[in-house]
Amino acid sequence: MFAFVGAASVFVTLLILTGPLFMVQLYDRILSSRSEAPLVAPGRWRRAALAEWEQKTHLTQLFRFIGPVPTAWAPLSKPIRRPWLCRSKA
């Protein structure tokens, strides 16, 4: 039992260390190439994700305030009656 817990502990510790080791290796390669684009891109992605989240949040609050909005597709939600296709069984 103790061997299993010890092995699980070592495995989890290695998993925890993979993030910092990856970042050290990544920054070593980027800084040695003297390229700024890979360092700037994650910040831009983070800003875009934050802007999208804010937009979703504000639109949700707006639609809760004003209620359901009629759309151009609303008439299509009802079945279309076609009397020429209905045959009477008389």
Helices and strands as residue ranges (DSSP letters): H 2-33, H 37-66, G 74-77, G 83-85
